[in-house]
Amino acid sequence: ITVLSADGSGALYASSTFVANNAADIQVVFYYIAAAGGMSNGAVTVVVPAGWPAPQGTAGTPAYTTLISCGSATIGFNGQTITVSGLTLAESDECLIDYGSNAGPNGVDAPSTAGVQIWQAQEKSTSGGTLTNLAPSPSIAVLSADGSGTLTTTTTNVAPSSAGNEINFTDTAAGDRKSVV
């Protein structure tokens, strides 16, 4: 008797953890790695966040999405959701989901809005299982635009030719992340 992994098992990683806002014609590869026990005729889904183009299966057009090293599994699309079904993997085997396959005319354009976006993923280990959230799902940070943010200081005056002054600057990037320089 083979005991397969529990639904919601395994791990999904993205090839990029950040992208420039409005980056054009990029590719993001998702690596699903099966958990102990593996899966037989299971499925993995990934929801593409709002602002990214909907995945589709026509080569030579933006957001073309394919599978790599996934055996006889098939890929389908429903709005922003990618579904890999009929997936059979042994423990630690991988299935790659290639969103924006090989970039260029198949690539995707990143959104213009900065922030961290969760690419919600689910898995079921058998066809009769229940799609269950992977923990954690991958996230990709869309960086703020060049020249955005502010640089401030509370120091308004410094005596001419004085020495030993300390001036603190606060850099506030888009998304309220702060650092003191």
Backbone bond lengths (Angstrom), bond angles and torsions (degrees), N, CA, C in turn:
res aa  C-N    CA-C-N  psi(-1)  N-CA   C-N-CA  omega(-1)  CA-C   N-CA-C  phi
1 I - - - 1.452 - - 1.520 108.04 -
2 T 1.321 115.40 128.47 1.458 120.80 177.24 1.521 109.07 -96.01
3 V 1.311 116.74 124.76 1.459 121.60 176.80 1.526 107.28 -97.86
4 L 1.325 115.22 111.30 1.464 120.68 -179.43 1.523 110.53 -81.89
5 S 1.318 115.46 165.77 1.465 119.77 179.67 1.528 110.19 -66.87
6 A 1.308 115.93 156.89 1.468 122.23 177.90 1.522 109.74 -68.90
7 D 1.329 116.83 151.22 1.461 120.06 174.60 1.528 109.44 -57.93
8 G 1.322 115.69 141.30 1.461 120.77 -177.78 1.513 112.60 85.71
9 S 1.347 116.72 12.26 1.469 120.99 -179.32 1.521 110.75 -95.28
10 G 1.300 114.11 168.10 1.459 120.96 -178.92 1.507 110.19 95.74
11 A 1.312 115.54 -176.04 1.457 120.62 -178.16 1.519 109.34 -140.10
12 L 1.321 116.02 146.20 1.457 122.21 177.65 1.517 108.17 -125.83
13 Y 1.323 116.09 126.63 1.460 122.62 -179.45 1.517 109.27 -122.11
14 A 1.328 116.77 147.22 1.460 122.10 176.07 1.521 109.58 -101.38
15 S 1.330 116.31 147.13 1.464 121.00 179.75 1.525 111.69 -69.43
16 S 1.318 117.57 -19.51 1.465 122.24 179.01 1.520 108.92 -126.94
17 T 1.324 116.27 138.70 1.458 119.32 174.58 1.521 110.65 -103.26
18 F 1.333 116.81 -12.28 1.458 121.09 174.54 1.519 109.16 -152.18
19 V 1.334 114.98 153.87 1.464 122.27 175.53 1.521 107.93 -140.62
20 A 1.314 116.10 154.42 1.458 120.50 175.12 1.522 109.05 -72.35
21 N 1.341 116.10 144.55 1.459 117.08 178.62 1.530 108.77 -65.73
22 N 1.310 115.52 143.91 1.464 123.30 -177.53 1.530 113.70 62.88
23 A 1.333 118.84 13.90 1.471 119.78 176.62 1.525 108.24 -56.98
24 A 1.320 116.67 136.35 1.464 121.29 -174.32 1.523 111.63 -105.56
25 D 1.318 114.55 147.40 1.469 122.91 172.49 1.530 113.09 52.26
26 I 1.322 116.82 51.80 1.459 120.20 179.47 1.527 110.50 -102.71
27 Q 1.299 114.86 170.01 1.466 123.90 -179.60 1.519 107.82 -128.78
28 V 1.338 116.64 135.65 1.459 121.53 173.57 1.522 106.88 -124.85
29 V 1.330 115.80 123.52 1.466 120.59 178.50 1.524 108.21 -106.32
30 F 1.335 115.54 130.47 1.462 121.33 176.71 1.520 108.52 -104.41
31 Y 1.330 116.17 130.42 1.464 123.42 -178.54 1.520 108.52 -107.12
32 Y 1.324 116.58 108.81 1.461 119.61 174.23 1.519 107.26 -94.11
33 I 1.342 117.48 129.51 1.466 123.26 179.27 1.526 107.52 -119.24
34 A 1.336 115.72 122.64 1.467 121.54 -177.00 1.528 111.01 -68.84
35 A 1.321 115.00 144.74 1.466 122.41 179.00 1.524 110.85 -81.14
36 A 1.332 116.33 175.17 1.469 122.69 176.80 1.525 109.32 -54.01
37 G 1.302 116.83 131.85 1.460 122.20 -177.19 1.512 112.19 99.53
38 G 1.343 116.85 -29.22 1.449 121.28 178.31 1.514 113.35 72.70
39 M 1.321 115.37 -162.54 1.460 121.49 -178.16 1.515 109.41 -145.67
40 S 1.330 116.66 151.27 1.452 122.31 -179.84 1.527 109.07 -133.04
41 N 1.332 115.74 112.90 1.460 122.17 -179.56 1.533 110.92 58.30
42 G 1.329 115.67 38.80 1.458 121.63 -179.44 1.514 111.85 -92.31
43 A 1.325 115.53 -162.70 1.461 120.69 -177.86 1.523 110.85 -151.31
44 V 1.328 114.73 154.60 1.462 123.38 173.64 1.521 106.74 -133.83
45 T 1.330 116.53 136.36 1.457 120.52 174.54 1.528 109.35 -123.39
46 V 1.335 115.09 150.24 1.463 121.96 175.26 1.522 106.88 -136.29
47 V 1.340 116.14 128.94 1.457 120.64 177.11 1.522 108.53 -97.36
48 V 1.336 115.42 120.48 1.460 122.05 177.71 1.535 107.31 -76.94
49 P 1.347 118.30 124.25 1.468 119.81 -176.94 1.525 113.27 -62.67
50 A 1.328 115.18 157.33 1.465 121.35 175.46 1.525 109.31 -56.61
51 G 1.305 116.19 144.89 1.462 121.61 -179.32 1.515 112.45 98.45
52 W 1.321 116.73 -22.13 1.463 121.72 174.88 1.527 107.58 -95.14
53 P 1.351 117.68 150.05 1.463 118.72 -179.88 1.527 112.18 -68.43
54 A 1.323 115.52 147.33 1.461 120.93 178.07 1.525 109.84 -63.78
55 P 1.327 117.74 133.97 1.465 120.90 178.72 1.529 109.97 -67.34
56 Q 1.334 116.06 151.04 1.461 120.04 178.86 1.523 109.43 -154.88
57 G 1.323 116.40 168.91 1.455 121.81 -170.91 1.509 116.56 -109.66
58 T 1.334 118.55 21.96 1.461 120.97 179.52 1.523 109.87 -103.39
59 A 1.335 116.27 112.12 1.469 121.44 -179.96 1.527 110.37 -61.33
60 G 1.328 115.45 145.42 1.459 121.40 178.01 1.513 113.63 86.69
61 T 1.330 117.28 5.33 1.463 120.91 178.07 1.522 109.27 -127.25
62 P 1.339 118.00 155.77 1.465 120.83 -178.01 1.529 113.07 -56.26
63 A 1.318 115.35 143.71 1.468 125.52 176.96 1.521 112.91 70.06
64 Y 1.342 116.61 23.48 1.468 120.42 174.05 1.522 107.99 -61.76
65 T 1.335 116.03 128.18 1.460 121.47 -173.71 1.523 109.42 -128.15
66 T 1.336 116.34 129.62 1.464 122.28 -176.60 1.524 110.51 -134.30
67 L 1.321 114.80 174.46 1.462 122.15 176.32 1.521 109.71 -109.48
68 I 1.339 115.38 148.51 1.462 122.34 175.95 1.524 107.19 -130.98
69 S 1.319 117.06 130.82 1.474 123.21 175.62 1.525 112.84 57.44
70 C 1.312 117.09 43.44 1.468 120.86 -177.81 1.526 111.68 -115.72
71 G 1.331 117.46 19.87 1.460 120.39 179.56 1.509 111.24 61.45
72 S 1.327 116.50 -133.66 1.468 120.79 -177.30 1.531 112.37 -94.88
73 A 1.306 117.59 14.50 1.465 121.07 178.67 1.526 110.07 -62.07
74 T 1.327 115.46 155.65 1.457 121.09 178.05 1.516 109.57 -118.22
75 I 1.336 115.21 159.55 1.459 120.89 179.94 1.520 108.75 -119.03
76 G 1.327 115.70 142.19 1.454 121.45 177.37 1.513 109.82 -140.88
77 F 1.331 115.67 166.07 1.461 121.29 -175.63 1.515 109.94 -136.34
78 N 1.326 115.77 139.56 1.456 122.05 174.58 1.517 106.41 -141.24
79 G 1.328 117.21 96.67 1.456 121.13 -174.87 1.520 110.29 62.98
80 Q 1.320 116.54 -119.39 1.466 121.87 -178.62 1.529 113.04 -90.39
81 T 1.316 118.21 3.27 1.465 121.21 -175.07 1.527 111.94 -101.31
82 I 1.324 115.12 129.91 1.465 123.34 173.08 1.527 106.34 -98.83
83 T 1.340 117.16 130.86 1.461 121.19 177.63 1.519 109.47 -123.99
84 V 1.323 115.20 123.18 1.466 122.04 173.07 1.520 105.74 -104.13
85 S 1.326 117.47 118.81 1.468 120.16 -177.67 1.527 110.64 -124.07
86 G 1.334 114.98 164.25 1.461 120.17 -177.10 1.517 111.91 67.50
87 L 1.323 116.45 32.72 1.465 122.34 -173.60 1.525 111.04 -92.15
88 T 1.337 115.47 121.37 1.459 121.71 176.93 1.524 108.07 -121.34
89 L 1.332 115.47 118.64 1.465 121.17 -178.70 1.526 109.67 -138.32
90 A 1.319 116.09 141.16 1.460 121.23 171.44 1.533 108.32 -81.22
91 E 1.322 116.05 164.75 1.466 120.82 177.13 1.524 110.52 -49.01
92 S 1.313 117.00 132.35 1.469 126.77 177.51 1.525 114.46 72.65
93 D 1.346 118.80 1.26 1.459 119.80 174.17 1.524 109.11 -73.89
94 E 1.345 115.40 156.51 1.453 121.26 -177.05 1.523 112.04 -116.67
95 C 1.316 114.70 151.49 1.464 124.08 167.88 1.520 105.16 -130.79
96 L 1.331 117.11 128.79 1.458 121.31 -177.96 1.524 110.18 -106.71
97 I 1.319 115.52 131.35 1.464 122.75 175.62 1.523 106.34 -106.52
98 D 1.319 116.24 115.75 1.467 123.06 -172.88 1.528 109.44 -102.48
99 Y 1.329 116.18 94.48 1.473 123.48 -179.15 1.520 107.97 -89.09
100 G 1.346 116.72 117.82 1.465 120.69 -173.64 1.519 109.57 81.73
101 S 1.313 116.40 39.61 1.466 125.55 -171.13 1.525 113.68 -40.59
102 N 1.325 114.97 115.90 1.472 123.43 177.66 1.520 113.93 60.63
103 A 1.323 117.43 16.55 1.468 124.50 175.38 1.531 111.33 55.49
104 G 1.345 117.49 -143.53 1.461 120.50 -176.63 1.518 110.74 55.64
105 P 1.342 117.61 -134.84 1.467 119.67 -177.83 1.531 113.07 -66.53
106 N 1.331 117.42 -18.21 1.469 121.67 177.64 1.522 112.26 -89.07
107 G 1.320 116.84 -8.84 1.463 122.00 -171.89 1.515 113.92 -69.17
108 V 1.319 114.57 175.32 1.458 122.31 179.31 1.525 109.17 -120.98
109 D 1.318 115.79 154.03 1.458 121.31 175.21 1.522 108.68 -102.72
110 A 1.324 116.09 130.60 1.463 120.78 178.65 1.522 109.57 -70.14
111 P 1.322 117.14 153.27 1.468 120.07 178.14 1.523 111.65 -67.06
112 S 1.330 115.63 165.20 1.465 120.72 179.12 1.524 111.83 -90.41
113 T 1.326 117.39 -16.55 1.462 121.18 -178.37 1.527 110.35 -84.62
114 A 1.332 115.92 123.57 1.462 121.16 -179.31 1.522 111.00 -74.38
115 G 1.325 115.61 150.57 1.455 121.07 175.88 1.512 111.03 145.14
116 V 1.326 115.34 167.18 1.461 121.36 179.33 1.521 108.13 -90.24
117 Q 1.329 114.97 130.45 1.459 120.36 -179.27 1.524 109.82 -118.70
118 I 1.328 115.61 133.21 1.461 122.47 176.89 1.528 108.17 -88.09
119 W 1.313 117.36 131.71 1.458 124.27 175.27 1.533 105.45 -100.66
120 Q 1.322 116.30 86.20 1.459 121.47 -173.19 1.527 111.02 -59.85
121 A 1.321 115.67 125.72 1.467 121.79 -178.91 1.516 109.85 -121.83
122 Q 1.331 115.08 148.24 1.457 122.10 176.30 1.525 108.46 -134.00
123 E 1.343 114.52 159.37 1.470 120.48 -179.64 1.516 108.85 -145.77
124 K 1.326 115.34 146.47 1.466 121.67 166.45 1.520 106.21 -135.86
125 S 1.315 116.35 140.47 1.464 121.39 -171.34 1.521 114.03 -86.56
126 T 1.336 117.75 -14.93 1.467 121.88 177.00 1.527 108.64 -138.68
127 S 1.329 115.85 165.09 1.474 118.66 179.53 1.517 111.80 -62.75
128 G 1.332 118.26 -29.42 1.459 121.74 179.66 1.511 113.87 -89.77
129 G 1.325 117.14 1.83 1.464 120.62 -179.04 1.515 112.19 -75.48
130 T 1.313 115.37 -176.02 1.458 122.60 179.99 1.514 109.24 -116.67
131 L 1.339 116.93 125.12 1.466 119.20 175.92 1.523 108.89 -57.87
132 T 1.339 114.80 124.37 1.457 122.25 -175.38 1.525 108.48 -130.56
133 N 1.333 116.42 138.82 1.463 120.89 -177.55 1.523 111.97 -55.75
134 L 1.318 115.93 136.50 1.462 121.56 169.77 1.522 107.15 -79.87
135 A 1.314 116.52 144.51 1.461 120.08 178.64 1.522 109.08 -127.09
136 P 1.292 118.18 117.52 1.455 125.16 -5.59 1.527 110.68 -88.66
137 S 1.316 115.87 163.59 1.457 120.93 169.26 1.524 107.14 -85.65
138 P 1.320 117.84 155.32 1.466 118.81 -178.90 1.528 111.95 -68.33
139 S 1.319 115.34 155.41 1.460 120.52 174.94 1.522 108.75 -130.26
140 I 1.317 115.19 149.06 1.460 121.74 176.81 1.525 106.87 -129.58
141 A 1.328 116.27 127.37 1.460 121.46 178.11 1.525 108.91 -90.45
142 V 1.320 115.28 125.86 1.459 121.14 172.13 1.521 105.63 -91.45
143 L 1.328 116.27 117.56 1.462 120.90 -175.07 1.526 111.34 -72.26
144 S 1.321 116.15 155.14 1.460 120.48 178.53 1.526 109.85 -71.48
145 A 1.313 116.06 160.07 1.461 122.24 -177.92 1.525 110.93 -65.67
146 D 1.326 116.64 150.23 1.462 121.11 174.85 1.526 109.30 -56.79
147 G 1.313 115.92 136.35 1.460 120.93 178.24 1.513 114.24 84.24
148 S 1.331 117.96 2.33 1.463 119.41 179.45 1.522 109.53 -88.10
149 G 1.304 115.62 167.70 1.458 120.59 -178.68 1.520 110.79 92.66
150 T 1.328 115.71 -178.90 1.468 120.71 -179.04 1.517 110.30 -137.59
151 L 1.310 116.16 155.95 1.459 123.35 174.51 1.524 106.03 -126.99
152 T 1.347 117.11 118.85 1.462 121.10 -176.74 1.521 110.79 -130.10
153 T 1.312 115.05 161.33 1.458 122.28 173.85 1.523 108.09 -145.29
154 T 1.331 115.92 150.05 1.465 119.92 176.57 1.523 110.36 -89.30
155 T 1.336 117.59 -9.32 1.460 121.70 179.01 1.527 108.53 -78.87
156 T 1.332 116.07 122.21 1.466 119.27 -179.22 1.516 112.43 -110.00
157 N 1.338 117.97 -22.36 1.466 120.79 -178.27 1.531 110.12 -141.07
158 V 1.312 115.79 143.46 1.461 123.07 173.18 1.526 106.45 -135.14
159 A 1.323 116.55 133.27 1.471 120.54 -179.09 1.527 109.79 -65.71
160 P 1.342 117.26 138.96 1.468 120.36 178.72 1.533 110.91 -58.60
161 S 1.325 116.71 139.64 1.467 125.17 176.96 1.523 113.30 61.44
162 S 1.323 119.43 15.59 1.457 120.63 178.43 1.522 109.94 -79.53
163 A 1.299 116.22 155.41 1.463 121.49 -178.70 1.530 109.53 -121.46
164 G 1.330 116.12 161.06 1.456 121.39 174.71 1.523 114.10 74.98
165 N 1.299 116.96 16.72 1.470 119.57 178.89 1.524 110.43 -75.52
166 E 1.295 114.78 144.82 1.454 120.13 175.10 1.520 108.01 -120.33
167 I 1.325 114.52 122.76 1.459 119.74 178.75 1.519 107.26 -119.25
168 N 1.322 115.86 121.89 1.469 120.88 178.36 1.518 109.70 -99.66
169 F 1.335 114.90 133.52 1.453 121.62 176.60 1.522 108.22 -111.91
170 T 1.304 115.98 142.45 1.457 121.04 174.79 1.525 107.74 -113.51
171 D 1.306 115.16 119.31 1.462 122.44 178.50 1.521 107.14 -98.61
172 T 1.324 116.80 116.06 1.459 121.19 178.98 1.521 107.77 -109.39
173 A 1.320 115.20 106.20 1.458 120.48 178.47 1.510 109.28 -80.84
174 A 1.313 116.25 164.32 1.459 119.95 175.21 1.527 108.12 -56.00
175 G 1.307 117.48 140.16 1.461 120.96 -178.07 1.515 112.90 92.66
176 D 1.346 117.93 9.19 1.467 124.08 175.83 1.524 114.63 63.83
177 R 1.317 118.37 26.22 1.468 119.30 172.72 1.513 106.80 -85.82
178 K 1.331 118.01 131.07 1.446 122.03 -175.41 1.524 110.92 -120.26
179 S 1.308 114.68 147.57 1.455 120.03 171.90 1.517 108.06 -143.91
180 V 1.316 116.36 148.18 1.460 120.80 179.17 1.518 107.68 -105.38
181 V 1.330 114.43 129.56 1.466 121.79 -178.35 1.508 109.41 -106.09
